[in-house]
């Protein structure tokens, strides 16, 4: 009956009889649905009873609006209740039998705060001991009752009733699941404690377990996709309801304060703090009954305590007393400051249908790097964990905290987490943390911004009320940079430091200490990220500035020089001799600088020279001797000369001795002379000594002479014209150095010398081996040398382009008539033996084989034999690519044998072959070898080059395209505009075949060892 009754007949509560006593409501039956609700309240000693299940039902509901209250009769007197509760009582009232209920709005005196506090402590027990918990979702309006029935049918696999899939049905289900009950924080404890649950909406009721199964049905996926936040809202409720089947008849045992020992309070708060409550205190009090922590002394259930005080106590309970906490009376947020360290970082997140978050976190290994992977199961959280979130340890806290980096603070995502299995315990807390734990939802317009809007949107007086503003901002920025470094977020740290450096340089200049500190920090970040080139560049710039501002002997200058030396040492790929020179330069005394400059200019590269100049500035004088040895540097002379001209051009003078050294450079003479003509033409004087130096430079004299003829005019041209023909006519084919030769059974494996002295000193040890096998009747070098230019492309094209290549060429004596199967097998085994001996001193470089004609068959036989164990598979294992120049994979000539079947896979490895002519078209040997080679070559990159022009005097190709290709999945086939004998003799670096070979070599050189 709706209306306002006289306060004279108002129901008045009597004090409860004692601790552990509750009130229960006896609901009087009526058949008339509009009859006034009548009931009686009576005291019930809940704690004293030993029954596991008590004969009352507990109601879980939302109070609803207090406008338009209804009056009911309680013990013959009037009590006002909300409309939603009145509707629930009408639906729950039986026609004939009294119903015993516990309802908080009626059974607790809401005007007595002391009683409320005591009764709230018993709520976990009240709901756990009830025979059933009734969840009241509200009246069956707007299709709510039908929506509940649809959810029941989605959970029933045996039901033959169709589940409504129309948009109308989807909308009514969505509207039902959006009702306020699902957002209320108190409902979590109520369903978590229940032994049995009944869900009601209007007159429709279903079992709680069936409801939870229906919520997880794939039928509702489209609803969740349309409302992504809904699943995270419903998942914990569904999980708790589903577990009622394990709690029936066995309520939890309580000790001390009555509670459900589910999780630590910090985890519960992190999971559910976004749910709604009438007053802020209930966001904590509603979860105390579910906490496994003993919180009574630290967080007493007392509504008289201010919200800011309660939140501060909560943070200190979770994180300990070593943090500084600040809270506000009306904000669901805490500011936390303390010392800490970064334990790890979230690397990836695995999708999970369970009520948990499965993440892979990178923790520190024993070297201190975030490289140790660990699977980590986390409880669900109101703010889901993301990739890149930091796992931190705050000093004084027992468990880790997950945070997210924003502009100048950390946002707490999970204030406490399950413990981690660390490789080493945390003993130091070097970082200063400023954290904000924000429970509120930020405005929609702020969600996609760079930061989460916490400070700007949650604190009304941000500009005045947040610490760290104004003078403290710089300190806080450096604190955040330290955190970024510790979390190995190097790109972000670099960006922030670079911004500070630019601002400082703009305001105070590059020599200001603040600018230098930023530069030093920037270099440190690059070092930590193992970006050594970037670190060296910054340190060289810093060293140059310090030399000008502070001088050579200042401690900061010495420290920067030491740091610079360490970058070379840590990088680890430099040749030991070069590294030794670099380290000695950075520890050099003034008295030996000039000798060191001459040594560097003559035998090393521009990197070392730049280091010397930046490390000591004008303490290094660029004398004529320095320029002379630089011009004669066969490895990097052009680059060193250019560096000297760029950085110390006023000290560089082009004398006759300098010019003679330049044109006498057997590798880079043309390049160096070109630089001098471009930048110092007025100083270039061609004398007889210079002409003699050109004449003596057999490898470069044609190029140098052509350059002089093309670039110089007038008097200069006249001085060299009369000797140009003589220089050209006197050219001879340059000899090729033999670094190492191995001979066995009449065969030879030659390792070619690099193009210049100290090649490995400058470029480093070889990272890839090229092994060449010539055509039958060919030779070690002639098969690969262009007859017109005399150019051996291994030395003069490939090694300058890929300087860390080692070239070996295999020579053998055989002719076509005498070439049988045994000969090919013996040659292949000899190649394996020689190559294995050659590589025995650390032969772990990838291999690229290059074969011309029958040489390609020898390579195939060798790799097939290696793959099947002739050398324990060593050579096959290290091979990355095979390049075939006109190899007759299917035989040579026009005579074709009939197909032989069945083929025997291992014929090529047997002692006898049924064909005495292995190179005949489609011979059994070639087909067997093809099958065996395919087994070995699955992971190789294969290039088959096919001739397109017949040899002079012939009308047909030596090896046609059908025979020159294998049609393997990993094979590239390329036509070459050349004859069989010319196709592997490149004349210049722009030859398409050479460019393809170079790309293959580069890929092989960068492949992982042993793959």
Secondary structure as GFF3:
##gff-version 3
##sequence-region A 1 1011
A	DSSP	three_ten_helix	7	9	.	.	.	ID=ss1
A	DSSP	beta_strand	21	27	.	.	.	ID=ss2
A	DSSP	beta_strand	38	45	.	.	.	ID=ss3
A	DSSP	beta_strand	54	60	.	.	.	ID=ss4
A	DSSP	beta_strand	70	74	.	.	.	ID=ss5
A	DSSP	beta_strand	77	81	.	.	.	ID=ss6
A	DSSP	alpha_helix	83	92	.	.	.	ID=ss7
A	DSSP	beta_strand	99	102	.	.	.	ID=ss8
A	DSSP	alpha_helix	104	107	.	.	.	ID=ss9
A	DSSP	alpha_helix	113	129	.	.	.	ID=ss10
A	DSSP	beta_strand	130	136	.	.	.	ID=ss11
A	DSSP	three_ten_helix	141	143	.	.	.	ID=ss12
A	DSSP	alpha_helix	144	155	.	.	.	ID=ss13
A	DSSP	alpha_helix	167	177	.	.	.	ID=ss14
A	DSSP	three_ten_helix	180	183	.	.	.	ID=ss15
A	DSSP	alpha_helix	186	193	.	.	.	ID=ss16
A	DSSP	beta_strand	197	201	.	.	.	ID=ss17
A	DSSP	beta_strand	204	207	.	.	.	ID=ss18
A	DSSP	alpha_helix	208	215	.	.	.	ID=ss19
A	DSSP	three_ten_helix	218	220	.	.	.	ID=ss20
A	DSSP	alpha_helix	221	226	.	.	.	ID=ss21
A	DSSP	alpha_helix	228	242	.	.	.	ID=ss22
A	DSSP	alpha_helix	244	247	.	.	.	ID=ss23
A	DSSP	alpha_helix	265	272	.	.	.	ID=ss24
A	DSSP	alpha_helix	282	288	.	.	.	ID=ss25
A	DSSP	alpha_helix	307	319	.	.	.	ID=ss26
A	DSSP	beta_strand	324	327	.	.	.	ID=ss27
A	DSSP	beta_strand	333	350	.	.	.	ID=ss28
A	DSSP	beta_strand	357	364	.	.	.	ID=ss29
A	DSSP	beta_strand	370	378	.	.	.	ID=ss30
A	DSSP	beta_strand	390	394	.	.	.	ID=ss31
A	DSSP	beta_strand	401	405	.	.	.	ID=ss32
A	DSSP	beta_strand	410	414	.	.	.	ID=ss33
A	DSSP	beta_strand	431	438	.	.	.	ID=ss34
A	DSSP	three_ten_helix	444	446	.	.	.	ID=ss35
A	DSSP	alpha_helix	454	458	.	.	.	ID=ss36
A	DSSP	alpha_helix	462	465	.	.	.	ID=ss37
A	DSSP	three_ten_helix	470	472	.	.	.	ID=ss38
A	DSSP	alpha_helix	473	486	.	.	.	ID=ss39
A	DSSP	alpha_helix	490	508	.	.	.	ID=ss40
A	DSSP	alpha_helix	513	528	.	.	.	ID=ss41
A	DSSP	alpha_helix	532	549	.	.	.	ID=ss42
A	DSSP	alpha_helix	555	571	.	.	.	ID=ss43
A	DSSP	alpha_helix	576	585	.	.	.	ID=ss44
A	DSSP	three_ten_helix	590	592	.	.	.	ID=ss45
A	DSSP	alpha_helix	593	603	.	.	.	ID=ss46
A	DSSP	alpha_helix	606	616	.	.	.	ID=ss47
A	DSSP	three_ten_helix	617	619	.	.	.	ID=ss48
A	DSSP	alpha_helix	624	631	.	.	.	ID=ss49
A	DSSP	alpha_helix	637	648	.	.	.	ID=ss50
A	DSSP	three_ten_helix	649	651	.	.	.	ID=ss51
A	DSSP	alpha_helix	656	663	.	.	.	ID=ss52
A	DSSP	alpha_helix	669	680	.	.	.	ID=ss53
A	DSSP	three_ten_helix	681	683	.	.	.	ID=ss54
A	DSSP	alpha_helix	688	696	.	.	.	ID=ss55
A	DSSP	alpha_helix	701	711	.	.	.	ID=ss56
A	DSSP	alpha_helix	715	729	.	.	.	ID=ss57
A	DSSP	beta_strand	738	744	.	.	.	ID=ss58
A	DSSP	beta_strand	747	752	.	.	.	ID=ss59
A	DSSP	alpha_helix	759	763	.	.	.	ID=ss60
A	DSSP	beta_strand	768	773	.	.	.	ID=ss61
A	DSSP	three_ten_helix	782	784	.	.	.	ID=ss62
A	DSSP	alpha_helix	793	793	.	.	.	ID=ss63
A	DSSP	pi_helix	794	798	.	.	.	ID=ss64
A	DSSP	alpha_helix	799	801	.	.	.	ID=ss65
A	DSSP	beta_strand	805	811	.	.	.	ID=ss66
A	DSSP	alpha_helix	821	838	.	.	.	ID=ss67
A	DSSP	beta_strand	846	852	.	.	.	ID=ss68
A	DSSP	alpha_helix	854	867	.	.	.	ID=ss69
A	DSSP	alpha_helix	874	878	.	.	.	ID=ss70
A	DSSP	beta_strand	879	885	.	.	.	ID=ss71
A	DSSP	beta_strand	892	896	.	.	.	ID=ss72
A	DSSP	three_ten_helix	907	909	.	.	.	ID=ss73
A	DSSP	beta_strand	920	921	.	.	.	ID=ss74
A	DSSP	alpha_helix	924	936	.	.	.	ID=ss75
A	DSSP	beta_strand	941	947	.	.	.	ID=ss76
A	DSSP	alpha_helix	961	964	.	.	.	ID=ss77
A	DSSP	beta_strand	971	976	.	.	.	ID=ss78
A	DSSP	alpha_helix	992	1005	.	.	.	ID=ss79
###
